[in-house]
Amino acid sequence: MSLMKIHSYELGHIGTNCYIILPDGSDGAIVVDAPLEAAGFVPEFLKKCARRLDAILLTHPHWDHIWDAAPLAAATGAKIYAAADAVDFIENPQMQKARLSAPGDFPPAKVDVPVRDGELLDIDGVKITCLSVPGHCPGSVAYLMSDSEGERVFVGDLLFNGSVGRTDFYGGSFEELERSIRGKIYALDDSVEVMPGHGPSTTVGAERRSNPYVCDAR
């Protein structure tokens, strides 16, 4: 099993994490979430690494995570992956303004690959398991990846270091969020690194033991 180099950058309106994943043994790259500034930043970063962008994985359809998805895909030819039930929100930015108070207009992105719960992807040699995790909003998906150093799960705004995602937005539900965390994330090994949509990373074990909102101490 090869290694992945993972670079994290806070971009856009409210410091959304944009993850750039560089798998060993490949000339390709994968991005998780595409906030404002990603369309300029990511191609310049990859040019220096002599890499091409093959996939843009969107964790959920909130504007701060998808703002630059369309121009980034256009600039690189990368395919956009997102939950099947997130497609309408991603492809219709006016819904973002009407229901999520998006601070302006941004171009609609076309979802090339709608993914479903439990689906297994293989991108640039990286095996990725898609986990449906509603609660913060409909169409939320976590991406579980592994390499020779361990497993990482990219959770969007489901779970943070010491906190959880808001549920007072359109379609949010704390009950669903708690079920997603307990049933999908806390079901993973304690050593799995949790890569959230904002703020620093954490681990499944740390959040299971001490998260003040969804704690499952053993």
C-alpha positions as CSV (number, residue, x, y, z in Angstrom):
1,M,0.0,0.0,0.0
2,S,1.5,3.3,-1.1
3,L,1.7,6.6,0.8
4,M,-0.3,9.7,0.3
5,K,1.0,13.2,0.9
6,I,-1.8,15.4,2.2
7,H,-1.7,19.2,2.1
8,S,-4.3,21.2,3.9
9,Y,-5.0,24.9,3.2
10,E,-7.7,27.2,4.6
11,L,-9.3,29.1,1.7
12,G,-12.3,31.2,0.9
13,H,-14.7,33.3,2.9
14,I,-14.6,31.5,6.2
15,G,-11.4,29.5,6.2
16,T,-12.7,26.2,4.7
17,N,-10.2,23.4,4.5
18,C,-9.1,22.4,1.0
19,Y,-7.2,19.2,1.0
20,I,-4.8,18.3,-1.8
21,I,-3.9,14.6,-1.9
22,L,-0.8,13.5,-3.8
23,P,-0.7,9.7,-4.0
24,D,2.7,8.0,-4.4
25,G,3.3,6.2,-7.7
26,S,0.9,8.5,-9.6
27,D,1.1,11.7,-11.6
28,G,-2.4,12.6,-10.4
29,A,-3.9,14.4,-7.5
30,I,-7.2,14.5,-5.6
31,V,-8.8,17.5,-4.0
32,V,-11.3,17.4,-1.2
33,D,-13.6,20.5,-1.3
34,A,-13.2,23.5,-3.4
35,P,-13.8,26.8,-1.6
36,L,-13.3,30.2,-3.1
37,E,-9.6,30.7,-4.2
38,A,-9.2,27.0,-5.0
39,A,-9.5,27.5,-8.7
40,G,-6.4,29.7,-8.7
41,F,-4.4,28.2,-5.9
42,V,-4.7,24.5,-6.7
43,P,-3.5,24.5,-10.3
44,E,-0.5,26.7,-9.4
45,F,0.3,24.3,-6.5
46,L,0.0,21.2,-8.7
47,K,2.1,22.8,-11.5
48,K,5.0,23.1,-9.1
49,C,4.5,19.4,-8.2
50,A,4.2,18.3,-11.9
51,R,0.8,16.8,-11.1
52,R,-2.6,16.8,-12.8
53,L,-5.9,17.1,-10.9
54,D,-8.1,14.0,-11.5
55,A,-10.8,14.3,-9.0
56,I,-12.7,16.9,-6.9
57,L,-14.5,15.3,-4.0
58,L,-17.2,17.4,-2.4
59,T,-18.1,16.5,1.1
60,H,-21.4,18.4,1.1
61,P,-23.3,21.1,-0.9
62,H,-22.8,24.2,1.2
63,W,-21.5,27.2,-0.7
64,D,-18.2,27.6,1.3
65,H,-17.1,24.1,0.2
66,I,-18.2,24.2,-3.5
67,W,-17.7,27.8,-4.6
68,D,-14.8,27.2,-6.9
69,A,-15.7,23.6,-7.9
70,A,-16.9,24.6,-11.4
71,P,-13.9,26.8,-12.4
72,L,-11.4,24.4,-10.8
73,A,-12.9,21.5,-12.9
74,A,-12.9,23.7,-16.0
75,A,-9.2,24.7,-15.5
76,T,-8.0,21.1,-14.9
77,G,-10.4,18.7,-16.5
78,A,-11.0,17.0,-13.1
79,K,-14.2,15.1,-12.5
80,I,-16.5,16.3,-9.6
81,Y,-17.7,13.7,-7.2
82,A,-20.5,14.3,-4.7
83,A,-23.4,12.5,-3.0
84,A,-26.3,11.8,-5.3
85,D,-28.7,13.7,-3.1
86,A,-26.4,16.8,-3.2
87,V,-26.6,17.2,-6.9
88,D,-29.5,19.7,-7.0
89,F,-27.9,22.0,-4.5
90,I,-24.5,21.9,-6.3
91,E,-25.8,22.4,-9.7
92,N,-28.3,25.2,-8.8
93,P,-26.4,28.0,-6.9
94,Q,-29.6,30.0,-6.6
95,M,-30.8,27.4,-4.0
96,Q,-27.7,28.4,-2.0
97,K,-28.7,32.0,-2.0
98,A,-32.4,31.3,-1.2
99,R,-31.8,28.7,1.6
100,L,-28.2,29.2,2.8
101,S,-27.6,32.9,2.4
102,A,-24.7,32.5,0.0
103,P,-22.8,35.8,-0.1
104,G,-23.0,36.3,-3.8
105,D,-23.1,34.5,-7.1
106,F,-20.9,31.6,-8.2
107,P,-21.0,29.3,-11.2
108,P,-23.0,26.1,-11.1
109,A,-20.9,22.9,-11.1
110,K,-21.8,19.7,-12.9
111,V,-21.5,16.6,-10.7
112,D,-19.8,14.0,-13.0
113,V,-19.9,11.1,-10.5
114,P,-22.8,10.9,-8.0
115,V,-21.8,8.6,-5.2
116,R,-23.8,6.5,-2.8
117,D,-23.4,5.1,0.7
118,G,-20.8,2.3,0.7
119,E,-19.6,2.9,-2.8
120,L,-15.9,2.2,-3.4
121,L,-13.9,4.4,-5.6
122,D,-10.4,3.9,-7.0
123,I,-8.7,7.2,-8.0
124,D,-5.0,7.3,-8.9
125,G,-4.6,4.1,-7.0
126,V,-6.3,5.4,-3.8
127,K,-9.1,3.2,-2.5
128,I,-11.9,5.5,-1.2
129,T,-15.0,4.4,0.6
130,C,-18.0,6.8,0.5
131,L,-20.0,7.1,3.7
132,S,-23.4,8.9,3.7
133,V,-23.4,11.1,6.8
134,P,-26.5,13.4,6.9
135,G,-27.2,15.7,9.7
136,H,-25.3,18.9,9.0
137,C,-27.2,19.0,5.7
138,P,-28.6,16.6,3.2
139,G,-26.1,15.3,0.7
140,S,-23.2,15.0,3.2
141,V,-20.6,12.3,2.5
142,A,-17.4,11.3,4.2
143,Y,-14.5,9.8,2.3
144,L,-12.5,7.1,4.0
145,M,-9.0,6.6,2.6
146,S,-6.0,4.5,3.7
147,D,-2.3,4.2,3.0
148,S,0.6,2.4,4.6
149,E,0.6,4.9,7.5
150,G,-3.1,4.4,8.4
151,E,-6.6,5.6,7.6
152,R,-8.1,9.0,7.3
153,V,-11.7,10.1,6.9
154,F,-12.6,13.4,5.3
155,V,-15.9,14.4,7.1
156,G,-16.7,17.9,5.9
157,D,-18.7,19.7,8.6
158,L,-20.1,16.6,10.3
159,L,-17.5,16.5,13.1
160,F,-14.7,18.8,14.2
161,N,-11.9,18.7,16.7
162,G,-13.9,19.1,20.0
163,S,-17.2,20.0,18.2
164,V,-19.8,19.0,15.6
165,G,-21.4,20.7,12.7
166,R,-24.3,23.1,13.0
167,T,-27.8,21.7,12.4
168,D,-29.8,24.9,12.2
169,F,-29.3,25.3,8.5
170,Y,-31.7,24.1,5.8
171,G,-32.2,20.3,6.1
172,G,-30.1,20.0,9.2
173,S,-31.0,17.6,12.1
174,F,-29.0,17.0,15.3
175,E,-30.6,13.5,15.6
176,E,-29.4,12.6,12.1
177,L,-26.0,14.1,12.8
178,E,-25.6,12.1,16.0
179,R,-26.6,8.9,14.2
180,S,-24.1,9.6,11.4
181,I,-21.3,10.2,13.9
182,R,-22.0,7.2,16.0
183,G,-22.9,4.8,13.2
184,K,-20.3,5.8,10.6
185,I,-17.4,7.6,12.2
186,Y,-17.3,6.2,15.7
187,A,-17.6,2.7,14.1
188,L,-14.1,3.2,12.7
189,D,-10.9,2.4,14.6
190,D,-9.8,4.9,17.2
191,S,-6.6,5.5,15.3
192,V,-8.4,6.9,12.2
193,E,-7.5,10.5,11.6
194,V,-10.5,12.8,11.2
195,M,-10.0,15.5,8.6
196,P,-12.7,18.2,9.1
197,G,-14.0,20.9,6.9
198,H,-12.7,23.6,9.3
199,G,-10.0,23.7,11.9
200,P,-7.4,21.1,12.8
201,S,-7.6,17.4,12.4
202,T,-8.4,15.0,15.3
203,T,-8.9,11.2,15.7
204,V,-11.9,9.0,16.1
205,G,-10.7,7.9,19.5
206,A,-10.2,11.5,20.8
207,E,-13.7,12.5,19.7
208,R,-15.4,9.4,20.9
209,R,-13.9,9.9,24.3
210,S,-14.2,13.6,24.8
211,N,-16.4,15.4,22.2
212,P,-18.8,17.5,24.3
213,Y,-21.7,17.0,21.9
214,V,-21.4,13.4,20.8
215,C,-19.4,11.4,23.3
216,D,-19.2,7.6,23.4
217,A,-16.6,6.9,26.0
218,R,-15.5,3.3,26.5
